[in-house]
Amino acid sequence: MHKILSVLIGCSLLLTGCGLIEKAIEDESEEFDLISTIDGPYELMEEWLRNNMREKGLFHYLYFIDKAEYSSGNNAIRQLMGSRLLAELSKEDESWLPIHKKNLDFLFKYWYKEEGDKGYIFYADKSKLGANAMALRTLVYSPYYDEYEDEAQNLAEGIYSLMDDEGSFLPWYKEPDYEYDKERLLYFYSGEAILSLVEYYERSGDERALEMAIRAQDYYIDRYVYQMDKYYYPAYVPWHTLSLNRLYKITGNAAYANAIFVMNDKLLEILDTTNYIGRFYNPQTPQYGTPHSSSDGVYTEGLAYAYEIAILVGDEERRDHYRAALELAVQNLISLQVTREEGNKHDYPVRVVGGMKVSVTRNEVRIDTVQHTMDALRKIVDVVSDQ
């Protein structure tokens, strides 16, 4: 019964938000072409990605535009999300191969470790489930997958070892020596891990990976969809949307499509339609985080995957609603890009041209602000081009 109620709640949320989003897109532009709007900015993002790989094989992590200096900080998961994008680009265009190979060599020389048949990413004295998932995703997409088949299998084994019989994950393979919020970490890591296992199954044909992914996905659907009132947090929506999208295509299970719709209908409650139109932020829910283009990017990407499922199942109302929301979200993202004209006024144009600012108030570019936006735009082009 609670499963049916969750879908009905999603429908109610959809009807509530439709008018605001459609009105906002009508006010913004009478005629809007997603593909032509995306093309130029996307090419600039690719330029930024090429220009911001460090000599040793990692991306520049964070750049303060006004100070003209790099941050000394770093983050393994965000670096690895950039690595996965590089792997995918390298399959499409051989000119990316040297950059991808340099990055891959660094990661598996310095960050990858093994314990028996279990592989993991070890960075800053800890190993995150999310980092291990992103490393596996990087190999799955890589043209060099055959050379790293054993490492991919070991990473999958490491992820399996963090799942209990019900499908719940632990957030660390190697725990840190400080207190942490397990629930909050798993808002991000659980979907990332499931997605990596589904993609690994698609690349390797390993049925165990699919079985484990389904076990985990069913557990988190119960938690994040059917018990949404208790556990909702928007950060889990895009990652579980991506994994559910793939599982729906593999299994045809309608529960997976319905879960996507419930989560994304709820997510659109925070889509700004009145102030900074198209960003995913509502000041009435500050507990969901501050405005950030990396969040905007991954929410937009997830929405593009939800839009694809709405098309596949013939849900015309959601298809049109999600499409209108995507148009607003894309316009917001592009407004945050450092244009060539703006970047050429900078002392170091290659550090900023094509980069995505963190927000309208934070003049910084970070690897994942660019990567998330590129992934979002790539998926939109993929889905829209098929229409």
LINRASUL-V844156 format. One record per backbone hydrogen bond with DSSP energy under -0.5 kcal/mol. NH is the residue of the N-H (numbers start at 1). CO is the residue of the C=O. E is the energy in kcal/mol with one decimal. If there is no record, write none. Layout:
# LINRASUL-V844156
[[NH CO E] [NH CO E]]
This chain:
# LINRASUL-V844156
[[5 1 -2.2] [6 2 -1.8] [7 3 -1.5] [8 4 -2.0] [9 5 -2.6] [10 6 -2.0] [11 7 -2.1] [12 8 -2.2] [13 9 -2.4] [14 10 -2.2] [15 11 -2.2] [16 12 -1.9] [17 13 -2.1] [18 14 -1.9] [19 15 -0.6] [21 17 -1.9] [22 18 -2.7] [23 19 -2.2] [24 20 -2.1] [25 21 -2.3] [26 22 -1.8] [27 23 -2.2] [28 24 -2.1] [29 25 -2.0] [34 32 -0.7] [37 33 -1.8] [38 34 -1.7] [39 35 -2.0] [40 36 -0.6] [41 37 -0.5] [42 38 -2.6] [43 39 -2.0] [44 40 -1.7] [45 41 -1.7] [46 42 -2.2] [47 43 -1.8] [48 44 -2.2] [49 45 -2.4] [50 46 -2.3] [51 47 -2.0] [52 48 -1.1] [53 50 -0.7] [54 52 -0.5] [54 58 -3.7] [57 54 -1.5] [60 52 -2.6] [63 365 -2.8] [64 69 -3.0] [65 63 -0.8] [65 363 -1.8] [66 363 -0.7] [68 64 -1.4] [69 64 -1.4] [71 62 -2.7] [79 75 -2.1] [80 76 -2.5] [81 77 -2.0] [82 78 -1.4] [83 79 -1.8] [84 80 -2.4] [85 81 -1.7] [86 82 -2.2] [87 83 -2.3] [88 84 -2.1] [89 85 -2.7] [90 86 -2.2] [91 87 -1.0] [91 88 -0.6] [92 88 -0.9] [92 89 -0.7] [93 89 -2.0] [96 93 -2.0] [97 94 -1.5] [100 96 -2.6] [101 97 -3.0] [102 98 -2.1] [103 99 -2.2] [104 100 -2.9] [105 101 -2.7] [106 102 -1.8] [107 103 -2.4] [108 104 -2.3] [109 105 -1.0] [109 106 -0.6] [110 106 -2.7] [111 106 -0.5] [111 107 -1.9] [112 107 -1.4] [113 120 -2.9] [115 118 -2.7] [118 115 -1.7] [119 117 -0.5] [119 154 -2.6] [120 113 -2.3] [122 111 -3.3] [122 120 -0.6] [123 121 -0.6] [123 126 -2.6] [126 123 -0.9] [127 174 -2.2] [129 171 -2.7] [132 128 -2.2] [133 129 -2.3] [134 130 -2.1] [135 131 -2.2] [136 132 -2.1] [137 133 -2.4] [138 134 -2.2] [139 135 -1.9] [140 136 -2.4] [141 137 -1.9] [142 138 -0.9] [142 139 -0.5] [145 142 -1.4] [147 144 -1.1] [148 144 -0.9] [148 145 -1.3] [149 146 -0.8] [152 148 -2.5] [153 149 -2.2] [154 150 -2.4] [155 151 -2.4] [156 152 -2.2] [157 153 -2.3] [158 154 -2.2] [159 155 -1.9] [160 156 -2.7] [161 157 -1.9] [162 159 -1.4] [163 160 -2.0] [164 168 -2.5] [167 164 -0.9] [170 162 -1.9] [173 127 -2.8] [174 127 -1.4] [182 180 -0.9] [185 181 -2.2] [186 182 -2.2] [187 183 -1.0] [187 184 -0.7] [188 184 -0.7] [188 185 -1.1] [189 185 -2.8] [190 186 -1.5] [192 188 -1.5] [193 189 -2.7] [194 190 -2.3] [195 191 -2.6] [196 192 -2.1] [197 193 -1.9] [198 194 -2.4] [199 195 -2.6] [200 196 -2.2] [201 197 -2.4] [202 198 -2.3] [203 199 -1.9] [204 200 -3.1] [205 201 -2.9] [207 205 -0.8] [209 206 -0.8] [210 206 -1.1] [211 207 -2.5] [212 208 -2.7] [213 209 -2.2] [214 210 -2.6] [215 211 -2.2] [216 212 -2.4] [217 213 -3.0] [218 214 -2.6] [219 215 -1.7] [220 216 -2.4] [221 217 -2.3] [222 218 -1.7] [223 219 -1.6] [224 220 -3.4] [225 221 -2.2] [226 221 -2.1] [227 222 -0.7] [228 225 -1.4] [230 227 -1.4] [231 227 -1.9] [232 228 -2.3] [236 233 -1.6] [237 234 -1.5] [238 234 -0.6] [239 235 -0.6] [240 236 -2.0] [241 237 -2.1] [242 238 -2.3] [243 239 -1.9] [244 240 -2.6] [245 241 -2.3] [246 242 -1.7] [247 243 -2.3] [248 244 -2.8] [249 245 -1.8] [250 246 -1.7] [251 247 -3.0] [252 248 -2.7] [254 252 -0.6] [256 253 -1.4] [257 253 -0.9] [258 254 -2.6] [259 255 -2.0] [260 256 -1.8] [261 257 -2.0] [262 258 -2.5] [263 259 -2.3] [264 260 -2.3] [265 261 -2.5] [266 262 -1.8] [267 263 -2.4] [268 264 -1.9] [269 266 -1.7] [270 267 -2.2] [271 268 -0.9] [272 279 -3.4] [277 275 -1.2] [278 272 -3.0] [279 276 -1.9] [281 270 -1.4] [281 279 -1.2] [285 282 -2.5] [286 283 -0.6] [288 285 -2.0] [289 286 -1.8] [293 358 -2.7] [296 292 -2.4] [297 293 -2.5] [298 294 -2.3] [299 295 -2.7] [300 296 -2.1] [301 297 -2.3] [302 298 -2.5] [303 299 -2.3] [304 300 -1.9] [305 301 -1.7] [306 302 -2.0] [307 303 -2.7] [308 304 -1.8] [309 305 -1.7] [310 306 -2.4] [311 307 -1.9] [312 308 -2.3] [313 309 -2.4] [314 310 -0.6] [314 311 -0.7] [315 310 -2.2] [316 314 -1.4] [319 315 -2.5] [320 316 -2.4] [321 317 -2.1] [322 318 -3.4] [323 319 -2.1] [324 320 -2.2] [325 321 -2.1] [326 322 -2.6] [327 323 -1.9] [328 324 -1.6] [329 325 -2.6] [330 326 -2.7] [331 327 -1.8] [332 328 -2.0] [333 329 -2.3] [334 330 -2.6] [335 331 -1.5] [336 332 -0.6] [336 333 -1.6] [337 334 -1.4] [338 355 -2.9] [339 337 -0.8] [343 339 -3.1] [344 340 -2.5] [345 342 -1.2] [346 343 -1.8] [349 346 -0.5] [351 348 -1.7] [352 348 -0.5] [352 349 -1.6] [353 349 -3.0] [354 338 -2.8] [355 352 -2.7] [357 336 -2.6] [357 355 -0.6] [358 362 -0.7] [358 364 -1.7] [359 362 -1.4] [363 361 -0.6] [364 362 -2.0] [365 63 -2.1] [366 356 -0.7] [367 61 -2.1] [369 366 -1.0] [370 366 -1.4] [371 367 -2.6] [372 368 -2.3] [373 369 -0.9] [374 370 -2.7] [375 371 -2.7] [376 372 -2.2] [377 373 -2.7] [378 374 -2.6] [379 375 -2.0] [380 376 -2.3] [381 377 -2.4] [382 378 -2.2] [383 379 -2.6] [384 380 -3.1] [385 381 -2.3] [386 382 -0.7] [386 383 -0.7] [387 384 -1.6]]
